[in-house]
Amino acid sequence: MSPKGGGDRSMVPKADFRSYYGRPIVKAAPWKHDIPAYLFTGGLAAGSSLLAAGGQATRRPAMRRAGRVAALGALAASGYFLVNDLGRPERFHHMLRVAKPTSPMSMGTWILTAFGVAAGAAAAAEAAPVLPWRLARRALPPVGAAAGYLAAAVAPALATYTAVLLADTATPSWHAAYPELPFVFAGSALASGAGVGLLAAPAAPARRLAVLGAALELYGAHRVETTKGLLSEPYATGRAGRLLRLGRTLTAAGVAGAWLGRHSRVLSALSGASLLAASAVTRFGIFEGGMASARDPKYTVIPQRERLEGS
């Protein structure tokens, strides 16, 4: 009995999960913070291209221009972060030598390349009015229109293939969240694209895009944090938990401000900045949660035991 008469006291000490020589059971991905930055900028490029296509379809040139320029800028930043993580630029080129459908990295390289060509052509068309050549001024807009729609068609794959890339690793909390990560990443990409629109050319399509993106992101993140049993814990605690909670707050504030500030350019811009920050914070939170699960042996041992006992 316990000294206060509150029932039996456990005589078994709390389990302390250790591995040989203090090394993690699962080798953590050798990625630094270039990779979550790459995840964010890739999603931003995808969301911005969808925003541009919406502006093109609804004849809103300011929105189209902002989306195309932001897509190209984000893509350039994404390429920098990826190459910086690879260590040598030629490694990206070497990955284009083969196309392996079973490899998310191989498919991602081709998706990134196809999107880059289309997004680059669409952004270049925005320079047509200031070019001195009449032929270029006539030819570039229709080329840019076709390229803009092509970039938008590739954008969903660009926004979500990185979710498959994370889930395809042995990192426990990433692998367990494979059904939900595409929703988180797609929603985050749409919200960041809406953020660009609210900053540069606030209009109804950007606000609707913000609502759709926020709904997908918050749904996916909630599922990741609550339905994976023990493997949800790394997303709810520590640095990852703080980042994801901040991301939720910024997303909610961004969507609320987008609709409340329909007649205020300042409030729309603040909402756009909030959505962009939320997208970045969410990507870093997902990244940190997976890395935390790889470092602690219990996130490998306990789920394995539960699977064996249930089989």
Disulfide bonds with the S-S distance in Angstrom:
none
